[in-house]
Amino acid sequence: MNRRAILTCAAIAMTAGFTAAGSPGSQAQTFPSEPITLIVAWPAGGGSDISMRLIADALSKQIGVPVVVLNKPGAGGAIGHREIVNAKPDGYTIGMYSSGGIALPYLNAQANTFDEMQPIAFFGEDPNALQVSNASGIASLKDFVDRARANPGKIKNGNDQPGGSSYIGAALYEKLLNVKLTKASYAGFGPTVIGLMGGEVDSATVPVPDTIEQHKAGKLKILGVSATERHFMAPEIPTFREQGFDVIVGSWRCIVGPKGIPEDRLRFLENNIIAALKSPEFQAKAKQSGFVVQPGDAKATYQRWREDDVQLYPILLEAGLVKARQK
């Protein structure tokens, strides 16, 4: 056998061995080979549902199999979270987890803690904003803070249920701005905004996309955004920092799975979800819908969970919300 023939045979043998061992190409063929379910612990039509349907579509195109969103709402997210935790850890069931899930186990003994889930990828932040009604007569963030400090509890703040992202946002504003508000809980951001415009409450703590149209129409006023930079949907509205208050408050979303997913499948999901989040097509659609996308890996996601848990626990404790378990 001549030298060329020997090299050709060796190359064929190496290729066959590499494929049998599980090359990136063979991984794409063996997993996934059937649809992936993406569980959302919130009703259809809300921000969490919309964001996850966007990523499901992008991920389907990325990996070549359908990614199907399954809504499992109830108990402040606890029902959907349990579905994720109890799913078979084969990579075919993943789900959305958000900042409200960090607080939930302290309020609900049946809720799963973040350590019971497998982080896969970080989706992005939803910076909080502070809105006021026209009837309140509050003209600026400084005006809001001055009034709240001078009259503790007089300003009514509309937010979601105790432990929810808007409620936590309001509690963080109280702590970081050294004010006291009277919190009024609504069933969601939609009812909160309606209550604000109707004068039922003086202020609200919901993301910019939920009130930007009303702000532009003059039906309410967004005083500031509690983020490191201005929101792309409202570039004319300054951040808290720009107005002299070093306050960063917001919520976030990420993709998780049950514990025990094989390492190769976990890395496949992590890498492809991040790639889908970074794709120009997805970025354009997400921006159009008002989402701030900040892709991150599993390690960064878990670090964020731990940091939020440390920050939120004393606030929940002070607010009397630690009822199910304590540190």
GUKOL-612288 format. One record per residue (C-alpha): x, y, z. Coordinates in steps of 0.5 Angstrom, whole numbers, plus 2048, in hexadecimal, padded with zeros to 3 digits. Each point is the difference from the previous one (the first is absolute). Layout:
! GUKOL-612288
XYZ/...
This chain:
! GUKOL-612288
800800800/8038077FE/801806805/7FA8037FD/7FB7FA801/8027FF807/7FF808802/7F97FF7FC/7FE7FA804/803803807/7FB8067FE/7FA7FC7FF/8027FC807/801806804/7F98037FD/7FC7FA802/803800807/7FF807801/7F88007FE/7FF7F9804/803804806/7FB8067FF/8038067FC/7FC806800/7FC7FE7F9/7FE7F9803/7FE804807/7FB8047FB/7FD7FA7FD/7FF7FC807/7FE806804/7FB8037FF/7FC7FB7FC/7F9802802/7FD806802/802804807/7FB803805/801807803/7FC801806/7FD807802/7FE800807/7FB8067FE/7FA8017FB/8008017F9/8018077FD/804803806/8078037FF/8037F9803/7FC7FC7FA/8018057FB/808800801/8007F8801/7FC7FF7F9/8058047FD/8067FC802/7FC7FA7FF/8008027F9/8078027FF/8027FA804/7FC7FB7FB/8048037FA/806800803/8007F8802/7FB7FE7FB/7FB7FD804/7F9803803/801804807/7F9800802/7FD805806/7FC7FD805/7FD805805/7FF7FD807/7FE806804/7FE800808/802801807/8058067FE/8047FC7FB/8007FA805/7FC7FB7FC/8048017F9/807800804/7FE7F9803/7FE7FD7F9/8078027FE/8047FD806/7FC7FA800/8017FF7F8/8047FA7FE/8078037FF/8027FE7F9/8008077FD/7F98007FD/7FD804805/802807802/7FD806803/800807802/802803807/800807802/802804805/7F97FF804/8027F9801/806802805/7FB803805/7FA7FB7FF/8037FA804/800805806/7F98017FF/7FD7F97FE/8037FA803/7FE7FC7FA/8048047FB/8077FE7FE/806803802/8058027FA/8057FB802/7FB7FB7FE/8018027F9/8058007FB/8028067FD/8018007F8/8008077FD/7FF808802/7FA8037FC/801807803/7FE806804/7F9804801/802806803/7FB803805/7FD8077FF/7FC804805/7FA8037FD/7FB805803/7F98027FF/7FE8077FD/7FC801806/8067FF805/8038077FD/8077FD801/8048037FB/8077FD801/8047FA804/802805805/7F9803801/7FE7F8801/8067FF805/7FF806804/7F87FF800/8017F9802/805802806/7FC806802/7F97FB801/8027F9801/7FB7FB7FD/7FC8067FD/8027FE7F9/7FC7FA7FD/8047FB7FC/7FD7FB7FB/8037FA7FF/7FF7F87FF/7FF7FB806/805800806/8067FC7FD/7FF8027F9/8058047FC/7FC807800/7FF7FF808/8087FE801/8018077FC/7FC804804/8037FD806/8078017FE/7FE8077FE/7FE801807/8077FE803/8048037FB/7FD807800/7FE800807/7F98017FF/7F97FC803/7FB7FF7FB/7F97FD801/8007FA7FB/7FA7FE7FC/8007F97FD/7FD7FF7F9/7FF7F97FC/8058027FB/8048067FC/7F98027FC/7FC801806/805804803/8018057FB/7F88007FF/800802808/8058057FF/7FD8047FA/7F97FF804/803804806/8007FA805/807800801/805806800/8067FC7FD/8027F97FD/8067FC7FF/8007FC7F9/8047FF7FA/8018067FB/7FC7FC7FA/7FA7FF805/7FF808800/8048037FB/7FA8017FB/7FC803806/806805802/8008027F8/7F9801800/800805807/7FC7FB804/8057FF805/808802801/8067FB801/804804804/8077FC7FF/8037F97FE/8047FC806/8057FD7FB/8078027FE/7FE8037FA/7FA8037FD/7FA7FB7FD/8018007F8/7F8801800/800806804/8078047FF/7FD806802/7FF7FD807/806801805/8037FA804/7FF801808/808801800/7FF8067FB/7FC803805/8047FF806/7FE7F9803/8047FA7FF/7FB7FB800/8007FA7FB/7FA7FC800/7FD7FB7FB/7FD7F97FF/8037FB7FB/7FF7F97FC/8047FA7FF/7FF7F97FD/8017FA805/7FF7F9800/7FF7FA805/8067FE804/8047FA7FD/8008027F8/8067FC7FD/8068057FF/8007FF7F9/7F98027FF/800806805/8068037FC/7FC7FF7FA/7FA804802/805805804/8048027F9/7FA7FF7FC/7FB805804/806805801/8018007F8/7F88017FF/800805805/8068047FC/7FD7FF7F9/7FE8067FD/7F97FE7FE/7FF7FE807/803807803/7FC8047FB/7F97FC802/802801807/801807800/7FA8027FC/7FC7FC806/804804805/8047FB803/807801802/8057FA7FE/8067FF804/8027F97FE/8047FC806/8037F9801/7FE7FB806/805802804/7FE808800/7F97FE801/8017FC806/804806803/7FB8057FF/7FB7FB804/805800806/801807800/7F88027FF/7FF7FB806/805804804/7FD8067FF/7F87FF800/8007FB806/801806805/7FB8047FD/7FB7FB800/8017FE807/7FF808802/7FA8007FC/7FD7FA804/8007FB7F9/8057FB803/7FA7FB802/8027F97FD/8077FF801/806804803/8078007FF/
